[in-house]
Amino acid sequence: MRVDLPYGKHPYPVDLSDDREVRLVLPPALPTPPPLDELLRAATSTMPTASVARVVVIISDPSRHEPREAFVRAVRHRLPSHTALTIAIATGTHGPCRVEDLGLSPDTLAGASIVNHNGHQDRDLVELGVTSRGTPVRVHRCLVDADLVIATGCIRPHYFAGFGAGVKALFPGLGQATAIRINHLLKTHPDARAGVVVGNPCRDDLEEAARFIPTPVFLLDGVCGPDDRIHHVVSGDMIRAFREGAELARPWFTAQVPGARVVIASDALPITASLYQAAKIAAAAAPLVDEGGTLVVVAECANGIGPIEVVNEAIFRIGVLPRLAPDVRLVLVSSLDETRTRQTLLDYAPSVELVLGSTTGPIVVIPRASQLICERRS
């Protein structure tokens, strides 16, 4: 059996032995969605524009695959021509990005101010308070200087915030890096996992942080399917609309799968661009690996590891390893050489086939792991 795994710019072919049981985990097929412009037109029809002179539209950075052009275009269509528009790029802890990588046309950018957020510098940040869990709410000042904030994003599973999007556009999106890391310590809680929204301490903390922002917020979130297409758009209240979208998305992404001693997991770009992002693959597949088993993460990592201390300690040490059963071996198959890989908390392997040669038993293969909420079925 041959499986072409998403890997980077090109797939990674894996030949699996015919004498071993292989369980290929694929998301359900969804019907063709309505045209995105049609969905956005309906969703923005209730956007408040009266007495609004300064508007901030928050968009994701290039580490997310999202239709930023369509979001901003739909918002601009509803705004009066005299509105002062700021486009704020939610970079979180990533730091400023290349604006040309956002896919925004010159017409969409025309006349708009750009905030290329840098959460590692306090110069443009304001402090609004501290959450009940101890997270300082420090955000870019554009969020308090505007008359209206429009938070865009795509609702899809997130391994410790339940789902992406929602208030995440504001914080951590436009938050201080140190404050974001404090929130992310909550990922160690057993309820901080994919698919859990209410009662997820990380998500609860983010929502509490967002309530400190005094400016009215209008949410405009696409609800993605596992095919990476937007099948619905929710809008309005940043908590209520988000939860509506999450409930709609949950059954699309949930996969109940028997555990196995060997799990091979991959995903498509931009998740596989660096180990920093590819951690989401490992976290998603972790519940399916038997004690003493092997989890193989297949990701090209053409952009390298990312900040090594952050990747090792803040992501894998507290966010991935605790999700694994005892004595699970975590292996990376990538374009990184052995020396570089051994600086991480993952073992190096030059190929998937070489790892399989030292294992026995059924194999679970998850080609789009971060797109699924993997639940272990006995």
PyMOL commands that set and color helices and strands:
alter all, ss='L'
color gray80, all
select helices_A, chain A and resi 36-46+68-78+99-101+106-109+142-145+166-169+177-188+201-210+240-253+271-273+275-288+308-323+338-341+352-356+369-371
alter helices_A, ss='H'
color red, helices_A
select strands_A, chain A and resi 2-5+12-15+22-24+54-60+84-90+113-116+125-130+136-140+148-155+157-158+162-163+217-224+230-236+254-258+260-266+289-298+329-333+347-348+363-366+373-377
alter strands_A, ss='S'
color yellow, strands_A
deselect
rebuild
show_as cartoon
